[in-house]
Amino acid sequence: MTEEPGQRKDLTVARLQRRLADFAAARAWQPYHTPKNLVAALSVEASELVEIFQWLTPEESARVMEDPGTAHRVTDEVADVLAYLLQLCEVLGIDALAALDAKIDRNEERFPASGKE
């Protein structure tokens, strides 16, 4: 089976965090990767993602990936958001997958499927 670019089988959160840390270290960026700065950068990148969808109708937003140029922009902004989030988790010692799993557990308790509160 041929792998598409960006579709490598060996991708894990830990490996991506290591690549991001190595990338920053090679450029001596660690002093700038404080939690405050990473959160600010995350917010900026999330806003850039919002900007793509800002004036679209719900129907247009559902079809956003059909246009190759827009799809590329969306994909890049999603990658930027994820990169900053993973870097923030690395700096703060948060296991992103465990945090999400625990949050889903809490949400399942708070919002039961039966609609009971």
N, C-alpha and C positions, 0 to 999 in steps of 0.2 A: 504494500500500500504506500503510495507516494504522499509525503507530507506537504501540505500547502505552507507557504511562508506564514509565520506567525501561528502555526498550528502544531508546534513541536509536542511530542508525547511526554517529554521529560519536564514539563513545566509544573512547578509547585510554588506555593506562596513563599516558602523558605528560600528556594533558589532565586526567585525574582527579587526578594528582599536583599539577598546577597549580591546580586548583580547591581541593584540600585546603590547599595552601600559601596561596592567596589568602584562604580562609576563616579560617585561623589568623592571618594577618597583619592582617586587618580587625579582629580581636579582641585583637591584641597578645599572642598566645599563643606566639610563637616562643621566648621564653626558657624556656618549660616543655617544649618539644619537643626535649629532649636524647635521645640514643640510649637512655640508661638509663630515662628516663621513658616513652619510646615502647615499649620492650620490656616494661616493667611493664604499661602499658595494654593492649598486645597480649595479654599473658598473662591479664589479667583478662577481656578480651572473649572469648578462646578458652575460658576456664573457664565463662563464661556460656552459651556454645554447648554445652559438655559437659553443663551442668546440665539442659538441655532433654532430652537423650538418656539421662541417667544411669541411670534405673531402667526404661527401655524394654527389651523383649525385642528380639532381632534382627529379628523380623517386624514389631513395632510401629515400630521405627526406620526400616524400609524404607518404611513408610506415613506417615511423619510429615508429609509435605506435603499429605496428603489433608484434614487439618483446617485450615480457613482461619486460625484464631487461632494455632495452633502454627506453621503455615507462615509467617505474618507474623513471629513471634518468631525463627524460624530465619533467615529472610531478613535481618532487621535485625542479628542477631548476626554473620552471615557478612559483611555490609557493614561492621560495626564492625571485625572482624578484618582485613579487606582494607584498610580505611582506615588503620589503624595500621601495617600492614605496608608499605603504599605510602609512608607518611610516614617510616617508618624508612629505607626504601631511598633516599628523596630526601635525607634528612639525611646518610646515609653514602655517597652516591654510587654506590649499587648499581643496576644495570640488572636489575630483577626478572625480566624475560623472558629475558634472556641468561643470568642465573644459573640459572634453571630449565632452560633448554635444555642448559647445560653439565652440570648435575646428572643429567639424564636420560641424556646421553651416558655419563657415568661409571657410572651404574647399569646401563646396557645392557652395558657391559664387565664389571662386577662380577657381574652376574646374567644370564648368557646364557640365551636361551629354551630352549636344548637341555638345560639343567640342569647343564651342566659348570661347574666353578669354576676 
